[in-house]
Amino acid sequence: MQLEPADPARAAERAKGNFRLAVKIALGFVALLWVIELLSLGLDLGVEVFGVRPRELAGLLGILFAPLVHAGFVHLLDNSLPLIVAGTAMLYLYPQSSLRVLPAIYLGPGVAVWLVGPSGSSHLGASGLVYGMVSYIFVAGLIRKDKRALAASMLVAFMYGALVWGVLPIKYGVSWQTHLAAALIGVAMAIALRRFDVQPPRRYSWEREADDAHEHDGT
């Protein structure tokens, strides 16, 4: 007795195509961030003006633009690989959920920081996206009966488990408020969307044989 997908060849080919698309989108977004960083350097722009500045009217623009700008190439480099890994896993494993989760973790942390962040500060960078995706992937993998989701959960826990320290106010100059808000949003949405992107059930070989026999008897 063994488990078989309804059409192994077609399912495998579709999965490969979806994975390649997820990689391309993740790489494309990170490439965009590098282009923006190069332009801001070349044009000598003060990126702080694009950050979320709590309770300042002009700081509301940061809700839209802060995840796209960084405080230098080191900051961007720190975010690039996690964005590619977590972004690929998110888009590949949870395509339906991504349409809801990604806007929420893009905008939500900025709103939270604008409301409760320390006055006079400027918060920027895509680390909120990283925390949101990693927390979603981790929690979603734990609550779903899906080997792929659980494997992705363990992978992000192994690779980025140290990110948990980023939600605590222990390092000067790090927007722990953004990290914490994004992580909480990711956890909440993993629970709320647990019925999205459920893998189709696999069938026993004897069930397929029984169906074939039934169709044959009916002809």
C-alpha positions in Angstrom: 0.0 0.0 0.0 1.4 3.4 -0.9 0.3 7.0 -1.3 0.2 8.5 -4.8 -0.7 12.0 -6.1 -3.5 12.0 -8.6 -1.1 12.8 -11.4 2.6 12.7 -10.3 4.2 14.0 -13.4 1.9 17.0 -13.8 2.0 17.8 -10.1 5.8 17.7 -10.1 6.1 19.9 -13.1 3.6 22.4 -11.7 5.5 22.5 -8.4 8.8 23.2 -10.2 7.2 26.0 -12.2 5.7 27.5 -9.0 9.1 27.3 -7.2 10.9 29.0 -10.1 8.3 31.8 -10.1 8.7 32.3 -6.3 12.5 32.5 -6.6 12.2 35.0 -9.5 9.8 37.3 -7.5 11.9 37.1 -4.4 15.1 37.9 -6.3 13.4 40.6 -8.3 12.3 42.4 -5.1 15.8 42.2 -3.6 17.2 43.5 -6.8 14.8 46.4 -6.6 16.1 47.2 -3.1 19.7 47.3 -4.4 18.7 49.6 -7.3 17.0 51.9 -4.8 20.1 51.9 -2.6 22.4 52.6 -5.5 20.2 55.5 -6.6 19.9 57.0 -3.1 23.7 56.9 -2.9 24.3 58.3 -6.3 21.8 61.1 -5.8 23.0 61.7 -2.2 19.5 61.4 -0.8 18.9 61.5 3.0 17.0 58.2 3.4 15.9 59.2 6.9 13.1 61.3 5.4 11.6 58.1 3.9 11.5 56.3 7.3 8.5 56.0 9.6 8.7 58.9 12.0 6.3 58.3 14.9 3.4 60.8 15.1 4.8 63.2 12.5 2.5 63.9 9.6 5.4 63.6 7.1 6.4 60.4 8.8 3.3 58.7 7.4 5.0 58.4 4.1 7.4 56.0 5.7 4.6 53.4 6.0 4.8 53.1 2.2 8.5 53.7 1.6 10.4 52.7 4.7 10.7 49.0 3.7 12.3 50.0 0.4 15.2 52.1 1.8 18.1 51.1 4.1 20.7 52.8 6.2 23.6 51.7 3.9 24.7 48.6 2.1 25.6 46.7 5.2 22.0 47.1 6.4 20.7 46.0 3.0 23.1 43.1 2.8 21.9 41.8 6.2 18.3 41.7 4.9 18.9 40.4 1.4 19.5 36.7 1.9 16.7 36.3 4.5 14.3 38.1 2.1 15.2 35.7 -0.7 14.9 32.6 1.5 11.8 33.6 3.4 10.2 35.2 0.4 10.7 32.1 -1.8 9.3 29.8 0.9 6.3 32.1 1.5 5.4 32.5 -2.1 5.9 28.8 -3.0 4.2 27.2 0.0 1.5 29.8 0.7 0.5 31.5 -2.6 -3.0 32.3 -1.5 -2.0 33.5 1.9 0.8 35.6 0.5 -1.8 37.9 -1.1 -3.0 38.8 2.4 0.1 38.3 4.5 2.6 40.3 2.5 0.5 43.6 2.4 -0.2 43.2 6.1 3.5 42.7 7.1 4.5 45.5 4.7 2.2 48.1 6.0 1.2 46.9 9.5 4.5 47.4 11.3 4.8 50.9 9.9 1.4 51.8 11.2 2.2 50.3 14.6 5.5 52.1 14.9 4.0 55.4 13.8 1.4 55.1 16.6 3.6 53.9 19.5 7.2 54.3 18.4 9.6 56.8 20.2 9.3 60.4 19.1 12.1 61.8 17.1 13.2 58.4 15.7 13.2 57.2 12.0 12.5 53.6 11.2 13.5 52.1 7.9 14.5 48.9 6.2 12.9 45.6 5.0 13.6 43.7 8.2 9.9 43.9 9.1 9.1 41.8 6.1 11.7 39.3 7.2 10.3 39.0 10.7 6.7 38.8 9.4 7.5 36.1 6.9 9.7 34.0 9.2 7.1 34.1 12.0 4.3 33.2 9.6 6.2 30.3 8.0 7.3 29.0 11.4 3.9 29.1 13.1 2.0 27.9 9.9 4.3 24.9 9.7 3.6 23.9 13.3 -0.2 24.0 13.0 -0.6 22.4 9.6 -0.5 18.6 8.9 1.8 19.2 5.9 5.3 17.8 5.7 6.5 20.6 3.4 5.2 23.3 5.7 6.7 21.6 8.7 10.1 21.2 6.9 10.0 25.0 6.0 9.2 25.8 9.6 12.2 23.9 10.9 14.4 25.4 8.2 13.6 29.0 9.1 13.9 28.1 12.8 17.4 26.7 12.2 18.5 29.5 9.9 16.9 32.5 11.6 16.1 31.5 15.1 18.5 34.2 16.4 16.1 36.8 15.0 14.1 36.4 18.2 16.5 38.7 19.9 15.6 41.4 17.5 12.2 41.9 19.0 13.8 43.0 22.3 15.2 46.5 23.1 18.7 45.3 23.6 20.6 46.9 20.7 20.8 50.6 20.0 19.8 51.7 16.6 17.7 48.6 15.8 14.0 49.1 15.3 12.8 46.3 17.7 9.3 47.9 17.6 9.1 47.1 13.8 10.4 43.6 14.4 8.0 42.9 17.2 4.9 44.3 15.3 5.8 42.3 12.2 6.4 39.1 14.1 3.0 39.4 15.9 1.2 40.1 12.7 2.9 37.1 11.1 1.8 34.8 14.0 -1.8 36.1 14.0 -2.2 35.6 10.3 -0.7 32.1 10.4 -3.4 31.2 12.8 -6.2 33.1 11.0 -5.3 31.7 7.6 -4.5 28.1 8.7 -7.2 26.8 6.3 -5.6 28.5 3.3 -3.2 26.8 0.9 -4.1 23.4 2.3 -2.4 20.6 0.3 -4.8 18.3 -1.6 -5.2 14.9 0.0 -3.1 12.1 -1.3 -4.8 8.8 -2.2 -3.9 5.2 -1.4 -3.1 3.1 -4.5 -5.9 0.7 -3.6 -8.4 3.6 -3.7 -7.3 4.4 -7.2 -7.6 0.7 -8.2 -11.1 0.5 -6.7 -12.2 3.6 -8.6 -10.8 2.1 -11.9 -12.6 -1.2 -11.2 -15.9 0.6 -10.5 -15.6 2.6 -13.7 -14.9 -0.6 -15.6 -17.9 -2.4 -14.1 -20.2 0.5 -15.0 -19.3 0.5 -18.7 
